[in-house]
Amino acid sequence: MQAIPHGQSPLLQLPYFTSSVVKAIEGEHAKSHLTVQKFMDKPETERRNLTVERGLLSDEQLKTATSVARQMPGLSVAKAFFKVMGEKVITPSSLVQLVVKGRFIPPGTTNIPEVNELDLEDIDPDEDDLDALLGRKPPKNRNVKGVDGKTAGDKVARVQPPLTHAPYLPRDHSPRWHIFLADSKQGKIAVPPFTFTTFDKPIFDENGRPTFNMQTLKMQFQAPPQVGIFSFVLHVVCDSYLGFDTKLDIALQVEDPAKAAAVAEEDDISEPDEGKYSILPLDGRIG
């Protein structure tokens, strides 16, 4: 997408950042390249000293480059976990969901709000909530308002991210994110990639500023047939921007079916069905 030679600096994605400019910024004998995020994390005065003050870029060119960087959709993963819808434990060969919660935080963003812990929950929809079960909208049983003022139960159209800034690509392209699980011990992909092109909440507002909305991405696969703890590496790969990928360790715990039955029995005891029991009034007669 970015037409950058293999092994070259991610800074080449920015306008006016040529190979000679990047080499001067990183240093002649730099052992690693500077990512767009690390460059934008530097104070504005330091960025200017590295470029404008050294005659590498003009003020206007630096302003344009930083403006482009602040629109790059960097997906920051806040939480990732496994679950089976409607169950408290994961049993062998069950249909598992990998839930990834994350926010888009472009490089150079300041005043980032704290994560709302409620946004990290994943509420199972009611059995009669067909739209939510089919993934057409969030569950009705969650009425927490988001940044945009709408509740999670409101029906919101899927949101497409801004088109990729790729000057050398001869067509418009919308960024995509691929999520997959790898087995690092065997060097293999354990769960093939799921591709995400749209999201459930706006990424930027009408003024082009990040909303910091918590996005929810889900992929479904079958659990291993054995009981145990299975370690994976979660990869979140962006197809449009260099240096914006994420990977983290994650473990899937598969429990014995007997434990699932015991948990379900405990739930039945703690939440009795009122229709199965008679109520004794004060006079002792059965109502």
Secondary structure, DSSP 8 states (H G I E B T S, - for coil): -----TT--GGGGSTT--HHHHHHHH-TT-SS---HHHHHHS-HHHHHHHHTTTTSS-HHHHHHHHHHHTTS--EEEEEEEEE-TT-SS--TT-EEEEEEEEEE--TT--S-----GGGG------TT-HHHHTTSS--TT---B-TTS-BTTS----B-------TTSSS-----EEEEEEETTTTEEEEEEEEE--BSS-SB-TTS-B---EEEEEEEEE--SS-EEEEEEEEEEESSSTT--EEEEEEEEE--HHHHHHHHHHHHHHS--GGGS----TTS---
